[in-house]
Amino acid sequence: MNEQAGAPEAAAMTGPAAGRRCPCNSGEILGNCCGRYLAQPADGGLPVPAPTAEALMRSRFTAFALGDAAYLLRTWHPGTRPDSLELDPGLEWHLLEILGTERGGPFDGDGIVTFRAHHRLATNRRERESFTETSTFVRENGQWLYVEALEIH
C-alpha cells in the first residue's frame, strides 16, 4: 500500500502544497478547501470534519489524488471499510465533477452524491478515462462517512 505518498503533503497544509489548486475542482486552493479536512492538526487533535456529504466526497477524491489512503480509510464507514487499501500509483486523478446530491447537508443524517471522476495513466498521460458513481454517506457523531457505491458506470 502506498499510504505515505500523499500523507506528508496533506499533513503540511501550510507549505507550498497548500497554495496549489485543490484537486476536487472547487476552484479553491488546497489549503482552504479539502486540505483542511485531510490535515492532521499539529497538536494531535482531531482533524476538521467535512460539513456535508459532498464536501466529504470532494475530500476523498483529493485524498485519491494525493495518495492519502489513511484518510480514505478513516472516512469510510466501519461496516463497509476494508481492512487495508492499496492505491494504484499508476493512476493520476485530475478532475472531479459533482453531478448531483440528495440530502447530505449539515443537518441531515444521510446523503447520496453522484459524481464523475476523471483520471489518466501516469505512463501515458494522453490516455484519459472516467467513471460515474452514485455513493451513499451517513453522518455519525458529527462526522460524515462514506458507506458504499450504489451504482458505478
N, C-alpha and C positions, 0 to 999 in steps of 0.2 A: 504494500500500500504506500502511496505517496502522500502521507499525511502532512509532511513538513514542507511540501513545495510552496504553498501559499500562506501557511500559518504565520511565519515571521512578518511577511508583508502586511497581513491583515491585523496582526497584533500591534504594529507600529504605525497607526494611522496619523501620526504627526509628522512622519518623514516625507520624502518625495512622492511615495505612492499615494499619499492622502490627497495630493493635488491633481492627480490624473482623473479623467472622466470615469465615472462608475460603469462597470461592465453591464449593469442592468438596463442601460439605455434610458435612464430617467432624465438625462441632461445635466445632472448634478455632478459635482466632484465626489470621488470615492469617500473622502473623509467626512463629508456632510451627508452622505447617502447611506449605502449599505455598510460602509466601513465602520460606522458607529455600532452596528449590531454584531459584526464579526470580531471587533477588537476586544481583547481581554484587558480589563482595567488593570493599571499598574499596581493598585492597592490590593489586588487579589479578589476583589468583589465580583459580583455577578455582572455579566455583560448587559447592555441595554436591550430589552426585548423588542422585537418588531411589533408595532402597534396594530397592524392589520394582517390578514391572510395574504393580501397582495404584497405588502412590504416584506413578509417572510419569504414569499416566492421569489421576489427580486433579490433578496439577500442570499437565498440558496443558489440562485443562478450565479451570483457573484462569487460565492464560495466554490462552485464548479470552475469558474473562470480562473480563480486564484489557486486552485488545487487544495482547498481547505476542507479535507474530509472530516476532520474533527468537528467543525461547525455543522456540517451536514448531518452527522450522527447525533449531535447534541440537540438539533432542532427536528428530529424525526421522532414520532410518537413511539414509546417503548413497546406498544403492542404490535407494531409492524416493522420496527427498526431491525436491520440485520446486525449480526454480531460484529462485523467489520465491513469496511467499504474500500474497494480499490478503484481509484480513479484512473482513467486512461490518459497517460501523458501524451499520447499521440493526437488528442483532440484539443482544439483551441475553441473555446466558447466565446463568441464575439457579438451576439445580438439577441436580445430578448424582446418579444412583443407580447404584451398582455392583451388578450383578445376579449376577455370578459370576466366578470366576477359576480358571484351570488353570495349575499351576506358577507361575512368575513370582516366586518367593521370593528371598531374599537369596543363596541358593547355587545357584539354577537358571541356566541359560543362555538359556532362552526362556520365554515365557509367553503366555497368552491372557486377555484381560479383556473381559467383556461388560458393557455399561453402557447406561443411558438418559440422554440429555442433553436438558434442557428449556430452551427459550428463548422469548422473546416479541419482538415487533416494537417498536422504540423509538417508532415513530409511533402505535402502538395497543397499549398495554401489557396490554389485556384479551385480546388475541388470543395465545393460548399454543400452542406446538407442541412436539413432542418427536420424537426418533428413537432407535432402539435399534441399537447397533453391537457387533459382535464383532471385536476387533482383536488383532493379533499384535505381540509385542515380543521383542527379543533383548537380551542383555547382552554388551557388548563392552568390553574394557579397563576393567571395573568400572562401566560406565555403561549403564543401561537406555535403549533407543532404541525408538521407535515404528516399526513396519515398514509395516503396511498393515491396512486393514479387510477382514475375510473376508466379512462379511455386514452389510448395513445395511437396516433396515426401520423 
